[in-house]
Amino acid sequence: MKLVSGKTTLWLAMTFLSVAVALGQGGATGGNAAGAAILQRACSGCHGADAIANHHFETADGYRDIVTTMIDAGAPVTPQELPVLVDYLFTTYGKKPAAGAAPPSKK
């Protein structure tokens, strides 16, 4: 009797890997833990860790645009969760200014 199919096993492995990468890179504690949990719940069902970790925007607006597009496509993120997820993504994966550099302007 086969309890779990190969696709299910692969999905579970990718989900756990995504969470491990998100938690490991972000040091998800406090406020970041909520963002990591939203990412895992709302994003990892369709996206692997590499799809998320490959985006490095200079401002949070880049992440907000992508998350909004994903919400429009059906990602289960509430309006209250949106800023938490965007903050987590930017804090964890966003480009950091070089030491002594001025922060990018918000246009």
Secondary structure, 3 states (H helix, E strand, C coil): CCCCCHHHHHHHHHHHHHHHHHHHHHCCCCHHHHHHHHHHHHCCCCCCHHHHHCCCCCCHHHHHHHHHHHHHCCCCCCCCHHHHHHHHHHHHHCCCCCCCCCCCCCC
